Amino acid sequence: MRTLRIAFTGGGSGGHVFPLIAVGDAVSRLLTERGVPFSFYYFGPHDKFSEECKTRGYRMRHIFGSKLRRYASFQTAIDIPLFF
């Protein structure tokens, strides 16, 4: 049987990461009960919240994130290359 690969993405705050973990825990229980081999991947920034995914065995793929601001800010000039 092939391994089911499931990807999660989010980050920047616990409000983004902890719901992913809750869903991952529920999916993990269901797949384990049914004997389906699986692996989880997390795509997101390297921060303190992503470490929680790592402790649960998610394979990590760190990516740079950017923010599209709707107001004038110096940070927008820095984030434009990251956006693409």
C-alpha positions as CSV (number, residue, x, y, z in Angstrom):
1,M,0.0,0.0,0.0
2,R,1.3,3.5,-0.9
3,T,2.0,6.0,1.8
4,L,-0.6,8.9,1.9
5,R,1.2,12.2,2.0
6,I,-0.6,15.1,3.5
7,A,0.6,18.7,3.4
8,F,-0.2,21.5,5.9
9,T,0.7,25.1,5.5
10,G,0.3,28.2,7.6
11,G,2.2,30.1,10.2
12,G,3.1,33.3,11.7
13,S,1.0,32.8,14.8
14,G,-0.4,30.1,17.0
15,G,-3.8,30.9,15.6
16,H,-2.7,29.5,12.3
17,V,-0.6,26.6,13.5
18,F,-2.6,25.1,16.3
19,P,-5.7,24.4,14.3
20,L,-3.5,22.6,11.8
21,I,-2.1,20.5,14.6
22,A,-5.7,19.7,15.8
23,V,-6.7,18.6,12.3
24,G,-3.5,16.6,11.9
25,D,-4.1,14.8,15.2
26,A,-7.7,13.8,14.2
27,V,-6.6,12.7,10.8
28,S,-3.7,10.7,12.3
29,R,-6.1,8.8,14.6
30,L,-8.4,8.0,11.7
31,L,-5.7,6.8,9.4
32,T,-4.0,4.8,12.2
33,E,-7.3,3.0,13.0
34,R,-7.7,2.1,9.4
35,G,-4.1,0.9,8.9
36,V,-3.3,3.5,6.2
37,P,0.4,4.5,6.1
38,F,0.8,8.3,6.0
39,S,3.2,11.1,6.5
40,F,2.6,14.7,7.3
41,Y,4.5,17.7,5.8
42,Y,4.5,21.2,7.1
43,F,5.2,24.1,4.7
44,G,5.7,27.4,6.5
45,P,8.1,29.8,8.2
46,H,10.7,28.6,10.7
47,D,9.3,29.9,14.0
48,K,8.5,28.8,17.5
49,F,5.1,27.5,16.3
50,S,6.5,25.3,13.6
51,E,8.6,23.5,16.2
52,E,5.4,22.1,17.6
53,C,4.7,20.4,14.3
54,K,8.2,19.0,14.3
55,T,7.8,17.5,17.7
56,R,4.7,15.6,16.3
57,G,6.8,14.1,13.5
58,Y,5.8,16.3,10.6
59,R,8.4,16.6,7.9
60,M,9.4,20.2,7.7
61,R,9.8,22.3,4.5
62,H,10.5,25.9,5.6
63,I,9.5,28.6,3.2
64,F,9.9,32.4,3.2
65,G,6.7,34.3,3.6
66,S,5.7,37.8,2.7
67,K,2.9,40.1,3.5
68,L,0.9,42.1,1.0
69,R,0.2,45.3,2.8
70,R,-2.5,47.7,1.8
71,Y,-0.7,50.7,3.2
72,A,2.6,52.5,2.6
73,S,5.4,50.8,4.4
74,F,9.1,50.3,4.0
75,Q,8.6,46.6,4.7
76,T,6.6,46.3,1.5
77,A,9.7,47.0,-0.6
78,I,11.4,44.2,1.2
79,D,8.5,41.8,0.9
80,I,7.9,42.2,-2.8
81,P,10.7,39.8,-3.9
82,L,9.6,37.3,-1.3
83,F,6.0,37.4,-2.6
84,F,7.1,36.0,-5.9
